[in-house]
């Protein structure tokens, strides 16, 4: 299960989705930039790979994009909210 989470000063959101996970881990990427990239990709399977020094490689068919990510340890966890 893939967990996507985001937060600003006023709003936090968390979404879980089915995914094939080869190795568990956490990474932080700029949400707006990630959304723009994914929106422009073809309607096909997307592969996310965390590379050395927190780079994230996004692959979809013939498209390859690399983003500079950040260690998830440097960011606070989202607050727990009762359902």
N, C-alpha and C positions, 0 to 999 in steps of 0.2 A: 504494500500500500504506500503510495506517494503522498506526503503531506506538504501542501503549499501553505505558507503563512505569511502574513504581512501586517504591518502596524504603522500608524502615524500617531500624532499626539492625541487625536480624538477617536480613532477607529482601529479596531483589530479584526482580522478575518483569517479563518483557517479552513482549508478545503482538503478533503482526502479523496484520492482517486486510485483506481486500479492501475498497476504498473508492474513491469518485470524489473525487479531490483537485483543487480548482480553483486553489489557490495553496499552495505548500509553506510550512511554518513550524512553529514549536514553541511550546507554551504549557504552563504548569503549572496544574492545578486540583486542589482537595482530592479525593482518590480516594474517600473514604467518601461525601461529599456527591454526587459525580458518580454513583456506583453507585446511591445511593438514588433519585436523579432518574430515571435510565435505567430502573430496575426498575419505577417507577410509570407510565412512559409506555406508550401503546398499542403493540401489536405491529405496528409500521409503520416505514417509513424514518425515520431520525433525521438531522437536519442540524446540524452544528456550524459556527458562524461566529465567527471572532475579530474583535472590534470594537476600537475605539480604547481606549486605556488598559488593555489586557489583559483586557477583559470578553469572556466567551464566551457567545454566544447559542445555545441549544439549542432546535430546533424539531422538533415531531413532530405531524403533522396540525394540530389546533387548539391544541395546547399550545406555549407559548413560555416559556422560563426563561432568565434571565441570571445567570451566575456571575461573581464577581470572580476572575480568574486572575492569574498572576504570570509575569514574564519567565522563560523557560527558561534564560537566561544566568545567572540568580542561583542556579541549582541545579547540583550536580555531576552529571556523566554516570554512568550505571551502569557498574560494572566489566565488562570483557570476560570471558566465560566460554567455554571451549572446549566444543564440542558432543560 
